[in-house]
């Protein structure tokens, strides 16, 4: 049991990084089959997609995430680096469905034999219904994670994340709020009886500039800064992001 809990603590850290890395690819703008901008694409100029996210941490553990895409606009990989040293410590390989939605992610720790695998299921409108993930050490499952999504009028309004190490050990609930233009403004996150609010700031062109949030004890504040590049994407990242 002690070994499993030790693995679980490590998995929880990796899962948090995974969720942050995937979810902070927010506000991507893309063209649908008719060539029009999707109303839930998050705003900004047409043809913009996320290039990098920089996590500025108050404990000097800054992290940089870089994203790469296939020629058809599907995401194929992202890599995480410790920004001060540019040490490559995580990478994720993406497998996509034929309709352009994400099917499977494999998150690899560079220096240890640990892989976190996640898969998505969707409704008929390509909205994610559920994410299921497992953390494996030398092919042995040591912990799992699930996320259930709720959508109203095409926008994500709630999600529930549960983490297990043989039993339920953590549940996180998130409520998503929007302004009159359909742009996400805040997220209220609750875990273990504590609540925090995540806020967004946008640039003048409508692209997401930064996300800011405290820890649950309100002792430290974290900031994610976003940079963008020209290019298409095949799905709406607003459906997947945590914040």
Secondary structure per residue as TSV (DSSP state, phi and psi in degrees):
chain	resnum	aa	ss	phi	psi
A	1	X	-	360.0	-41.6
A	2	X	H	-62.2	-38.1
A	3	X	H	-64.4	-44.3
A	4	X	H	-62.4	-42.0
A	5	X	H	-65.8	-37.0
A	6	X	H	-62.7	-45.8
A	7	X	H	-61.4	-39.3
A	8	X	H	-62.1	-42.8
A	9	X	H	-59.3	-41.8
A	10	X	H	-66.2	-42.6
A	11	X	H	-61.2	-43.0
A	12	X	H	-59.7	-38.3
A	13	X	H	-65.7	-44.6
A	14	X	H	-64.7	-40.3
A	15	X	H	-63.7	-40.0
A	16	X	H	-62.8	-42.8
A	17	X	H	-63.5	-42.7
A	18	X	H	-59.5	-49.5
A	19	X	H	-63.5	-40.4
A	20	X	H	-65.8	-45.1
A	21	X	H	-61.7	-44.3
A	22	X	H	-72.7	-43.4
A	23	X	H	-77.3	-26.7
A	24	X	T	-80.7	3.5
A	25	X	S	-81.8	64.7
A	26	X	-	-96.0	163.9
A	27	X	-	62.0	28.5
A	28	X	-	-69.2	135.9
A	29	X	-	-100.3	134.7
A	30	X	-	-145.4	166.8
A	31	X	B	-103.1	136.4
A	32	X	-	-86.2	-172.6
A	33	X	T	-63.5	-25.8
A	34	X	T	-86.4	-4.4
A	35	X	S	87.9	6.0
A	36	X	-	-95.0	154.3
A	37	X	B	-71.9	133.5
A	38	X	-	-67.6	133.6
A	39	X	T	-67.1	-17.6
A	40	X	T	-103.5	16.9
A	41	X	S	-74.0	-10.6
A	42	X	-	101.9	-1.1
A	43	X	S	89.6	175.1
A	44	X	S	98.1	175.3
A	45	X	S	-71.8	144.3
A	46	X	T	-61.0	141.0
A	47	X	T	85.7	11.5
A	48	X	E	-95.0	137.5
A	49	X	E	-138.5	158.5
A	50	X	E	-69.7	136.5
A	51	X	E	-107.9	-52.6
A	52	X	E	-143.5	156.6
A	53	X	E	-130.8	129.2
A	54	X	E	-109.0	120.5
A	55	X	E	-90.7	120.0
A	56	X	E	-101.2	113.6
A	57	X	-	-108.8	138.4
A	58	X	T	-67.6	-16.3
A	59	X	T	-96.7	17.9
A	60	X	S	66.4	19.2
A	61	X	-	-98.5	57.6
A	62	X	-	-65.1	149.1
A	63	X	E	-140.1	140.2
A	64	X	E	-117.1	132.9
A	65	X	E	-116.8	130.2
A	66	X	E	-117.7	137.7
A	67	X	E	-115.1	144.3
A	68	X	E	-133.5	153.0
A	69	X	E	-129.2	153.9
A	70	X	-	-78.3	167.4
A	71	X	T	-64.0	-23.8
A	72	X	T	-86.7	1.9
A	73	X	S	95.9	-3.4
A	74	X	-	-76.6	145.2
A	75	X	E	-73.7	134.0
A	76	X	E	-116.6	-16.3
A	77	X	E	-169.5	150.0
A	78	X	E	-139.8	152.2
A	79	X	E	-128.2	139.1
A	80	X	E	-110.6	136.5
A	81	X	E	-130.7	145.5
A	82	X	E	-75.4	115.5
A	83	X	T	-65.1	-39.8
A	84	X	T	-62.6	-39.2
A	85	X	T	-105.2	-6.2
A	86	X	T	56.9	29.5
A	87	X	E	-75.3	124.3
A	88	X	E	-81.5	115.4
A	89	X	E	-124.8	-14.6
A	90	X	E	-144.0	147.2
A	91	X	E	-147.0	151.8
A	92	X	E	-128.9	129.8
A	93	X	E	-101.9	130.2
A	94	X	E	-106.4	134.1
A	95	X	E	-112.7	132.6
A	96	X	E	-111.8	152.9
A	97	X	-	-77.7	166.9
A	98	X	T	-65.5	-22.0
A	99	X	T	-89.2	6.8
A	100	X	S	93.4	-8.4
A	101	X	-	-77.7	157.1
A	102	X	E	-76.7	135.8
A	103	X	E	-107.2	-44.4
A	104	X	E	-151.1	141.1
A	105	X	E	-125.1	137.5
A	106	X	E	-120.1	108.0
A	107	X	E	-95.0	119.2
A	108	X	E	-110.8	132.4
A	109	X	E	-83.7	131.2
A	110	X	T	-64.3	-40.9
A	111	X	T	-107.5	5.4
A	112	X	S	-138.9	158.1
A	113	X	S	-83.1	57.1
A	114	X	E	-121.0	133.5
A	115	X	E	-131.3	134.7
A	116	X	E	-110.6	117.2
A	117	X	E	-108.6	129.2
A	118	X	E	-128.0	146.7
A	119	X	E	-135.4	150.0
A	120	X	E	-115.4	148.3
A	121	X	E	-120.2	152.4
A	122	X	E	-130.7	161.2
A	123	X	-	-91.9	-173.3
A	124	X	T	-70.2	-13.2
A	125	X	T	-100.0	15.1
A	126	X	S	66.6	20.9
A	127	X	-	-89.8	133.7
A	128	X	E	-67.3	133.3
A	129	X	E	-95.0	-38.7
A	130	X	E	-156.9	143.2
A	131	X	E	-116.5	133.8
A	132	X	E	-127.8	131.2
A	133	X	E	-135.3	151.9
A	134	X	E	-134.6	141.1
A	135	X	E	-103.8	126.0
A	136	X	E	-119.0	134.9
A	137	X	E	-116.2	115.4
A	138	X	T	51.1	44.8
A	139	X	T	73.2	4.7
A	140	X	E	-101.9	126.7
A	141	X	E	-71.0	125.6
A	142	X	E	-114.3	-24.1
A	143	X	E	-157.0	159.2
A	144	X	E	-136.5	162.8
A	145	X	E	-146.1	142.4
A	146	X	E	-131.4	149.5
A	147	X	E	-134.9	125.4
A	148	X	E	-106.5	133.6
A	149	X	E	-108.8	143.5
A	150	X	E	-123.4	129.5
A	151	X	E	-120.6	145.2
A	152	X	E	-136.1	127.7
A	153	X	T	52.9	37.8
A	154	X	T	83.5	-0.9
A	155	X	E	-118.0	142.2
A	156	X	E	-72.3	127.2
A	157	X	E	-113.3	-20.8
A	158	X	E	-159.1	149.1
A	159	X	E	-147.7	150.0
A	160	X	E	-124.6	121.4
A	161	X	E	-109.6	128.6
A	162	X	E	-125.8	136.1
A	163	X	E	-120.0	139.7
A	164	X	E	-130.9	144.5
A	165	X	S	-134.6	70.6
A	166	X	S	87.8	-30.7
A	167	X	S	-146.9	165.9
A	168	X	E	-66.9	123.2
A	169	X	E	-118.2	-17.3
A	170	X	E	-157.0	137.8
A	171	X	E	-129.1	130.4
A	172	X	E	-122.5	128.9
A	173	X	E	-114.9	138.0
A	174	X	E	-128.3	133.8
A	175	X	E	-115.7	128.9
A	176	X	E	-106.1	131.9
A	177	X	E	-118.7	147.5
A	178	X	E	-132.8	156.3
A	179	X	-	-90.3	-175.6
A	180	X	T	-65.0	-18.8
A	181	X	T	-94.1	6.1
A	182	X	S	80.2	14.1
A	183	X	-	-94.8	130.2
A	184	X	E	-64.6	134.3
A	185	X	E	-113.4	-49.7
A	186	X	E	-139.6	160.4
A	187	X	E	-131.3	130.1
A	188	X	E	-102.5	119.1
A	189	X	E	-115.2	131.5
A	190	X	E	-124.7	133.9
A	191	X	E	-153.1	131.5
A	192	X	T	52.8	39.4
A	193	X	T	79.5	2.2
A	194	X	E	-113.5	148.7
A	195	X	E	-129.0	142.7
A	196	X	E	-139.3	159.3
A	197	X	E	-116.3	131.9
A	198	X	E	-103.8	133.8
A	199	X	E	-121.4	154.2
A	200	X	E	-118.6	150.0
A	201	X	E	-128.6	136.4
A	202	X	E	-114.3	153.7
A	203	X	-	-81.1	171.6
A	204	X	T	-64.9	-25.3
A	205	X	T	-84.3	0.8
A	206	X	S	94.2	-8.8
A	207	X	-	-75.5	149.6
A	208	X	E	-67.1	130.8
A	209	X	E	-98.4	-50.1
A	210	X	E	-155.9	158.1
A	211	X	E	-123.5	133.3
A	212	X	E	-127.5	137.4
A	213	X	E	-156.8	148.7
A	214	X	E	-88.3	167.4
A	215	X	-	-74.8	171.6
A	216	X	T	-69.3	-16.3
A	217	X	T	-94.3	-0.1
A	218	X	S	58.0	36.7
A	219	X	S	-105.3	-21.4
A	220	X	-	-139.1	151.8
A	221	X	E	-122.2	133.8
A	222	X	E	-110.6	146.7
A	223	X	E	-133.7	133.3
A	224	X	E	-110.8	127.7
A	225	X	E	-112.6	133.5
A	226	X	E	-109.9	139.3
A	227	X	E	-122.5	153.9
A	228	X	E	-127.6	160.1
A	229	X	E	-138.7	163.8
A	230	X	E	-76.0	139.7
A	231	X	-	153.9	158.0
A	232	X	-	-92.7	159.1
A	233	X	-	-132.1	156.4
A	234	X	S	-102.5	-1.8
A	235	X	S	-149.0	170.1
A	236	X	-	-94.6	109.5
A	237	X	G	-68.7	-21.8
A	238	X	G	-59.7	-24.8
A	239	X	G	-69.8	-24.9
A	240	X	T	-105.4	-26.8
A	241	X	-	-66.2	148.1
A	242	X	-	-76.4	-45.0
A	243	X	-	-111.8	360.0
